[in-house]
Structure formats: C-alpha cells, structure tokens
Amino acid sequence: MIVQALRSAVFYAVFFLHTIPLAILVGLMAKLTPGWRPAGWRIAQYWNSANLFFLRWIVGIRTKVTGAENIPAGGCIIGSKHQSDWDIFAILPHVGDPAFIAKKELLDIPLFGWAARWINTIPVDRKKGKDALPEMMEHARGALARGCRVIIFPEGTRRAPLDVPAYRSGIARMYAALDVPVVPVALTSGLYWGRNSLILWPGTARAKFLEPILPGLAPDVFLETLIARIEAETDAMVLEDARKGLARPISPRLRARLNELEAAEQAAG
C-alpha cells in the first residue's frame, strides 16, 4: 500500500502541474482569441490523452472502452454511470465534439471556467433546483444543433461501485424535450480511482457504451429502462473485475454487495 500511495502522490502532482498551465493557456485563449477554438480543442484533447498516459504509467490504471459502435451518427445524449474522474477521460475520445453538463460553480472559476465554456460545457445551476432545467435545455439544444453529443451523468455526482443508485429526473426531461437517442454507459472505474480517494489502484478500468434508447418512450418508462440497463451491466462488469482479482482492499460494504451479486447469479442459473 505504501508503494501505491507514493505512486498516487506522484500522479496527483503531475496531474496538477500539467493541468494548471494548460487551463491558464486555454482560458486566456478563450477570452482573447475566441476564433482559435479549434486550437483550444486540440489542447483539450492532448490534455485528456496525457492524463490517460499518466494513469497507465504512473499508477498502473489501464483503460478499456468498448461499444463505441452504439453511438449513433448526429446529435445524441450520452448518459453515463459516474464513479471517478477517469470517466471523463475515457468517454471524451469516443464522442466527437462533446458538450459535458457540469455544475455552474465549476464554470465560474476564472480561466478554468472560461476554457470549459469555450469547449461547449453546459452549466447547470443546482441552487435553482428544477428552475435550472429550462436554461440547461436551451444550452443543450444549441449544442445538439451544432452537432455535439451532450454528456450527462444522471446521478449528478460520483458514487462508489455497487452503491445504491440515485438517478435524478433531469435526464428523463431532456430525453422527452430533445427527442434524440440516449446512449447508456456502464463502467467500473470506481474500483481503481474512487471518489475522494488519495490512493489509486492498478488494474483495467472499463467503460461500455450500450445500445441506445430511441426517442418515443414515456419519460418514466425511459428512466426505468436507462437505470436497468446501466445498473445491470455495471453490476456484471464490477463482478467480473472482482473475480479476476483486485489490488485494492475490499471494504465490508463492497464485499457484501459482491456476495449478493454472486448469490443472485447462482440462483438465476
């Protein structure tokens, strides 16, 4: 554990030392040279690829993404499980021109926020509650009209692997209002880079784009379908990774949930 803690400390140091000057550069470009957005986007893509490289070679987290063929051509919504900051790095290379939905507080940060807005990030003001949805919808429509894929984490925050799902209704309202397919994403990243974890654990973090949910369902039916698909696939992927062996310590809560999944699988067949 000591060795992995040191490797993790090196990663965090490299990550911040690498991110801060790039955020300053792109933030200033956004303010001073808005016509240079393609150059800013290339810097963002470099930053993303570099972080995956650092994760692989400093702390031993490999990346595997499958199912990209399920992303339809044209505008759509990507609705992803959210367990780690890794999720952004893994999804971004596969979605063309993305428009991530993020809390407004992040976009209000000087330089970083300027850069994020410049590359299509959509703000959502959580302090407004349900009143924030109309403004978010307007931004999302604009992004879809520009050919972007709108990326949303329906639970709103990172959650631990096999934690009780806590999906919000915002994605169902978006689905009903925007009339585009929604691609669910299942993943296992929290097994390797947990929320607020100081130690990152080696292994292969995986994300899987699932079959898209086409427009036309009632919002409640859509939300049930989305949750069922993401949670079933995520549970199966986490159980598969655990069976292969994990470098990280397994908490009593996670062990209990894994045992429940094992028992359910045995009972089913």
C-alpha positions in Angstrom: 0.0 0.0 0.0 2.9 2.4 0.7 4.3 2.0 -2.8 0.9 2.6 -4.3 0.3 5.6 -2.1 3.6 7.1 -3.3 2.7 6.4 -7.0 -0.6 8.1 -6.4 1.0 11.1 -4.9 3.3 11.4 -7.9 0.3 11.1 -10.2 -1.6 13.9 -8.4 1.4 16.1 -8.5 2.0 15.6 -12.2 -1.7 15.9 -12.9 -2.0 19.4 -11.3 1.3 20.6 -12.5 0.3 19.6 -16.0 -3.3 20.8 -15.8 -2.9 24.3 -14.3 -0.7 25.9 -17.1 -2.9 24.3 -19.8 -6.1 25.7 -18.1 -4.4 29.1 -17.9 -3.4 28.9 -21.6 -6.8 27.8 -22.9 -8.7 30.2 -20.6 -6.7 33.1 -21.9 -7.2 31.9 -25.5 -11.0 31.7 -24.8 -11.0 35.4 -23.7 -8.5 36.9 -26.0 -8.7 34.8 -29.2 -12.1 33.2 -29.4 -11.7 32.4 -33.1 -8.9 30.0 -32.1 -11.3 27.5 -30.6 -10.1 24.6 -32.8 -6.6 25.1 -31.4 -8.1 25.2 -27.8 -10.0 21.9 -28.5 -6.7 20.2 -29.7 -5.1 21.3 -26.4 -8.0 19.8 -24.5 -7.7 16.5 -26.4 -3.9 16.4 -25.7 -4.6 17.0 -22.0 -7.1 14.2 -22.0 -4.7 11.7 -23.7 -1.9 12.8 -21.4 -3.9 12.0 -18.3 -4.7 8.5 -19.6 -1.0 8.1 -20.2 -0.1 9.3 -16.7 -2.7 6.9 -15.2 -1.3 4.0 -17.1 2.4 4.6 -16.4 2.4 6.2 -13.0 -0.3 4.3 -11.1 -1.0 1.4 -13.4 -4.6 2.1 -14.4 -5.2 0.9 -17.9 -8.2 2.0 -19.9 -10.5 -0.2 -22.0 -13.6 1.3 -23.7 -16.0 -0.9 -25.8 -19.3 -0.4 -27.6 -18.5 2.9 -29.4 -20.3 1.5 -32.4 -23.5 2.0 -30.4 -23.1 5.8 -30.6 -25.4 7.0 -33.4 -24.4 9.5 -36.0 -25.5 13.0 -35.3 -26.7 14.5 -32.1 -27.5 12.3 -29.1 -27.3 12.2 -25.3 -24.6 10.1 -23.6 -26.0 9.1 -20.1 -23.1 7.6 -18.1 -22.7 6.0 -14.7 -20.2 8.1 -12.7 -17.7 6.6 -10.3 -14.5 8.5 -11.0 -12.8 11.4 -12.7 -11.5 8.7 -15.1 -14.9 8.6 -16.7 -14.4 11.9 -18.4 -11.0 10.9 -19.8 -12.4 7.6 -21.1 -15.6 8.9 -22.7 -14.2 12.0 -24.4 -12.2 10.4 -27.2 -15.2 8.5 -28.5 -17.9 11.1 -28.8 -16.7 13.6 -31.4 -17.5 17.1 -30.3 -18.8 16.7 -26.8 -20.8 19.1 -24.6 -20.5 18.0 -21.0 -23.1 19.1 -18.5 -21.3 20.4 -15.3 -22.3 22.3 -12.2 -22.2 26.1 -12.7 -19.8 26.6 -9.8 -17.0 25.0 -11.9 -17.6 27.2 -14.8 -17.5 30.3 -12.6 -13.8 29.6 -11.8 -11.6 32.2 -13.7 -9.6 30.7 -16.5 -10.8 27.1 -16.0 -14.4 28.1 -16.4 -13.6 30.3 -19.4 -11.9 27.3 -21.0 -14.7 24.9 -20.2 -17.4 27.2 -21.6 -15.3 27.7 -24.7 -15.4 24.0 -25.5 -19.2 23.6 -25.2 -19.5 22.8 -21.5 -23.2 23.3 -20.4 -23.7 24.9 -17.0 -26.4 23.7 -14.6 -27.1 25.9 -11.5 -28.1 23.3 -8.8 -29.0 26.1 -6.5 -32.1 26.8 -8.7 -33.3 23.2 -8.4 -35.9 22.4 -11.0 -35.8 26.0 -12.2 -32.4 25.4 -13.7 -33.7 22.9 -16.3 -35.1 25.4 -18.9 -31.7 27.1 -19.2 -29.9 23.8 -19.3 -32.3 22.6 -22.1 -31.7 25.7 -24.1 -27.9 25.2 -24.0 -28.3 21.5 -24.8 -30.5 22.3 -27.8 -27.9 24.7 -29.1 -25.1 22.1 -28.6 -27.1 19.4 -30.4 -27.8 21.9 -33.3 -24.0 22.3 -33.6 -23.6 18.5 -33.9 -22.4 17.9 -30.4 -23.1 14.9 -28.2 -24.4 16.0 -24.9 -22.7 14.2 -22.0 -24.6 13.9 -18.7 -24.0 11.9 -15.5 -27.6 11.2 -14.4 -26.8 10.6 -10.8 -25.2 14.1 -10.6 -22.1 13.0 -8.7 -19.6 10.2 -8.4 -20.8 7.2 -6.5 -19.0 4.1 -5.1 -19.1 0.8 -7.0 -22.3 -1.1 -6.3 -23.7 1.7 -4.2 -27.5 2.2 -4.2 -28.4 4.0 -7.5 -29.6 7.6 -7.1 -30.7 8.8 -10.6 -32.2 12.2 -11.0 -35.1 13.1 -13.2 -33.2 15.7 -15.3 -32.1 13.2 -18.0 -35.7 12.0 -18.4 -36.9 15.6 -19.1 -34.0 16.1 -21.5 -35.0 12.8 -23.3 -38.6 14.0 -23.7 -37.8 17.5 -24.7 -34.8 17.0 -27.1 -36.1 14.0 -29.0 -32.7 12.3 -29.6 -31.4 8.9 -28.7 -29.8 8.3 -25.3 -26.7 6.0 -25.1 -26.2 4.5 -21.7 -22.7 3.9 -20.4 -21.7 1.3 -17.8 -18.3 1.4 -16.1 -16.0 0.1 -13.4 -13.7 3.0 -12.7 -14.5 3.4 -9.1 -12.7 0.1 -8.3 -9.4 1.8 -9.3 -9.9 5.5 -8.7 -12.5 6.0 -6.0 -14.3 9.2 -5.1 -12.1 11.4 -2.9 -9.6 8.6 -2.8 -5.9 9.5 -2.2 -4.7 6.1 -3.4 -5.3 5.0 -7.0 -5.1 1.2 -7.5 -3.7 -0.6 -10.6 -6.0 -2.6 -12.9 -8.0 -2.1 -16.1 -10.8 0.4 -15.7 -13.6 -0.3 -18.2 -16.4 1.6 -19.8 -19.0 0.2 -22.2 -21.4 2.2 -24.4 -24.7 0.3 -24.5 -27.4 0.0 -27.1 -29.1 3.4 -27.5 -32.6 4.1 -26.2 -34.5 5.6 -29.1 -36.9 8.6 -28.7 -40.6 8.0 -28.1 -40.9 6.3 -24.7 -42.8 7.9 -21.8 -40.3 9.7 -19.5 -40.9 7.3 -16.6 -40.5 4.3 -18.8 -37.4 5.7 -20.3 -35.8 6.4 -16.9 -36.6 2.8 -15.7 -35.1 1.4 -18.9 -31.9 3.6 -18.6 -31.4 2.6 -14.9 -32.0 -1.1 -15.6 -29.5 -1.2 -18.5 -26.7 0.8 -16.8 -27.0 -0.9 -13.4 -27.3 -4.4 -14.8 -24.3 -4.0 -17.0 -22.3 -2.1 -14.4 -23.0 -4.8 -11.8 -21.9 -7.6 -14.2 -18.7 -5.7 -15.1 -17.8 -5.0 -11.5 -18.4 -8.6 -10.5 -16.2 -9.8 -13.4 -13.4 -7.5 -12.4 -13.6 -8.6 -8.8 -13.5 -12.3 -9.8 -10.3 -11.6 -11.7 -8.8 -10.1 -8.6 -8.4 -6.5 -7.3 -5.3 -4.9 -6.0 -7.3 -2.6 -3.7 -8.6 -3.6 -0.3 -12.2 -4.6 -0.4 -14.4 -2.9 2.2 -17.1 -4.9 4.1 -19.8 -3.0 2.2 -18.3 -3.8 -1.2 -17.7 -7.5 -0.2 -21.3 -7.8 1.0 -22.6 -6.4 -2.3 -20.3 -8.7 -4.4 -21.6 -11.7 -2.3 -25.2 -10.6 -3.1 -24.5 -10.5 -6.8 -22.8 -13.9 -6.7 -25.8 -15.4 -4.9 -28.3 -13.8 -7.3 -26.3 -15.1 -10.3 -26.2 -18.6 -8.9 -30.0 -18.5 -8.1 -30.7 -17.4 -11.7 -28.9 -20.2 -13.3 
